[in-house]
Amino acid sequence: RRRLLVGCTGTGKTVCVQAAISGLDDATWTSLTINMSAMTSSGKTQEIIESKIEKRIKNKYGPPGNRRMLTFIDDLNMPRKDTFGS
């Protein structure tokens, strides 16, 4: 399932997601966190994802160890600097 968590800067969105990720069963789940910035390219994003998955059969890929992967993309959209410069 896909989720999008939105809110103002400094409201604890990242902390909440990281707490949820840390509570996952390591035997079943693996996680990938991608911190986006204005300098993150599509090629770099693909490289990060491909570094964490393995080829299973023919054209099928997935996380190692037959586990499920939760991917957390932090700061998905950064259109302009706010008052604090973040």
N, C-alpha and C positions, 0 to 999 in steps of 0.2 A: 504494500500500500504506500502511496505517496502522500507526503504531508509538506505543507509550506507554513512555516512559523514566521509571522511578521510582527513588527513592533518598533517603537522608537529606539534610538541608540541608548545603550546603557540600561536596558530593562531586564537583562539576564537571560535572554534567549539562548545564547551559546552555553551558558552554565547549565540550564535546564536540560538541554539536549545531551550534553556530556554526562550529566548525572544519569540520564536514562540509558545511555550507551554503556556506562560502567556497570549497570545492573543486569546486563544481558549474560546469559550462560555462555561461557567461552567454548564449551564443547559443541555448541550448536551455531553460534554466531561469531563473525569477525566483523570489524568495522573499518571504514576508510573515511578519514576526514580530509576534505579539500578546502583550504583557505583561499578564497578568491581575492583578487585585487584588480586594480585597473590594468596591471601589467600581465595578468594571467591570460594566456592565449588558448585557443581551442586545442592546438597541438600539444601544449603542455598539460592540459587537462586530460587528454587522451593518454598521454604518456604516464601520468600518475595512476590512472585507472588500470591500464594494462600492466603496470608493475606489480599490482596486487592480485591479479587473477591468473589462472592457469588454463591451458588448453585441455579439454576433457576428451572429446571425440570430434573428429572432422572439423566442423565449424562451430562447435559448442565450447563456450568458455564459462568459468565460474570461479568462486573463491576456493583457495586450497583446502584440502581435507574434507571435501563434500559438505562444507558448512554453508550457512546463509550469510550474505554480506549486507550490512547496513551502511549506506553511503551518506555522509553528512557533508553538505556543501555549505560552508559558512560565508556570509556576505555575498550572496548570489548576485545582487544588483547594487552597484555602487555608482549612482548617476552623478553625484556631485558631493563636494566636501560640505560637512555641516558646520555649525558654529564652533565646534571643538576641534575641527580639522581631521576628524576620523573618517 
